[in-house]
């Protein structure tokens, strides 16, 4: 099991985003998103969310959507529920979230990067 620094962004905007060290295994990821996971991938990053978030009526995660739009220039979906951003190695293994992601979130929110 790998331990990674993850950027965790709650859907509830009154809760702060944070960078936490997590064990990047299925059980931990399912616990953080409160259900089965679905992955959304970028260049050297990806995030996990609850695969049934829309069906369950979870709150849209506007911060995650705004980050995907900033990072890719394209937004194909509405992401619902809490999300867990991680980085990835060239081999596709889990890695620490790239600093540019939590820096981007801080910039978008006009605040300091989340505590880690």
C-alpha positions as MATLAB code, in Angstrom:
seq = 'XXXXXXXXXXXXXXXXXXXXXXXXXXXXXXXXXXXXXXXXXXXXXXXXXXXXXXXXXXXXXXXXXXXXXXXXXXXXXXXXXXXXXXXXXXXXXXXXXXXXXXXXXXXXXXXXXXXX';
ca = [
       0.000    0.000    0.000;
       1.279    3.435   -0.836;
       0.865    6.469    1.374;
       0.263    9.638   -0.602;
      -0.580   13.258   -0.010;
      -4.111   13.740   -1.301;
      -6.092   16.915   -1.920;
      -9.528   16.316   -0.442;
     -12.234   18.722   -1.582;
     -15.597   18.461    0.193;
     -18.661   19.270   -1.894;
     -19.879   21.437    0.991;
     -18.114   24.743    0.323;
     -18.325   25.694    4.011;
     -15.815   22.892    4.684;
     -12.206   23.685    3.761;
     -10.242   21.691    1.236;
      -7.263   19.984    2.809;
      -4.138   18.046    1.974;
      -3.892   14.825    4.010;
      -1.597   11.818    3.936;
      -3.718    8.792    3.124;
      -3.206    5.140    2.350;
      -4.291    5.087   -1.273;
      -6.163    1.791   -1.141;
      -9.713    0.997   -2.203;
     -11.120    0.913    1.329;
      -9.715    4.340    2.236;
     -10.862    5.923   -1.008;
     -14.363    4.480   -0.634;
     -14.521    5.807    2.916;
     -13.475    9.305    1.807;
     -16.080    9.515   -0.986;
     -18.692    7.573    1.007;
     -19.308    4.823   -1.544;
     -17.975    3.047   -4.591;
     -15.366    5.043   -6.454;
     -15.172    6.391   -9.969;
     -11.965    7.889  -11.360;
     -11.566   11.000  -13.504;
      -8.107   11.390  -15.064;
      -5.934   14.262  -16.195;
      -2.318   14.453  -17.374;
      -0.408   13.565  -14.204;
      -3.335   13.634  -11.794;
      -6.705   12.025  -11.224;
      -9.458   12.188   -8.707;
     -11.938    9.821   -7.184;
     -15.568   10.492   -6.391;
     -18.666    8.512   -5.475;
     -19.772    6.752   -8.672;
     -23.429    7.102   -7.656;
     -23.160   10.698   -6.483;
     -25.780   12.033   -8.884;
     -28.182    9.138   -8.306;
     -27.886    9.582   -4.534;
     -28.472   13.322   -4.837;
     -25.089   14.308   -3.419;
     -24.241   17.997   -3.575;
     -22.390   19.129   -6.731;
     -18.714   19.746   -6.078;
     -18.301   23.135   -7.723;
     -14.677   23.502   -6.619;
     -13.686   20.205   -8.248;
     -15.539   21.174  -11.426;
     -13.831   24.565  -11.530;
     -10.434   22.908  -11.064;
     -11.047   20.454  -13.915;
     -12.105   23.347  -16.139;
      -8.959   25.317  -15.250;
      -6.682   22.309  -15.731;
      -8.154   20.965  -18.969;
     -10.135   23.802  -20.519;
     -13.103   21.439  -20.762;
     -15.826   20.363  -18.352;
     -17.720   17.250  -19.472;
     -19.685   16.464  -16.318;
     -21.062   17.656  -12.998;
     -19.148   15.999  -10.164;
     -21.190   15.282   -7.043;
     -19.929   14.566   -3.546;
     -16.500   14.846   -1.992;
     -13.488   14.251   -4.247;
      -9.949   13.005   -3.602;
      -7.248   14.288   -5.968;
      -4.002   12.322   -6.295;
      -1.024   12.378   -8.597;
       0.265    9.457  -10.575;
       3.601    8.001  -11.495;
       4.632    7.374  -15.122;
       3.612    3.735  -14.489;
       0.121    4.798  -13.407;
       0.570    4.148   -9.693;
      -0.809    6.482   -7.022;
       1.436    9.400   -6.040;
       1.293   12.664   -4.111;
      -1.083   15.213   -5.548;
       0.923   17.684   -7.660;
       1.524   20.928   -5.745;
       0.161   22.883   -8.718;
      -3.312   21.449   -8.018;
      -3.612   22.622   -4.439;
      -1.913   25.876   -5.430;
      -4.520   26.338   -8.171;
      -7.341   25.724   -5.723;
      -5.914   28.320   -3.334;
      -5.576   30.802   -6.180;
      -9.179   30.220   -7.274;
     -10.425   30.704   -3.724;
      -8.175   33.694   -3.034;
      -6.623   31.991   -0.042;
      -3.517   30.197    1.143;
      -2.931   26.636   -0.092;
      -4.717   24.051    2.091;
      -2.777   22.966    5.149;
      -0.811   19.769    4.726;
];
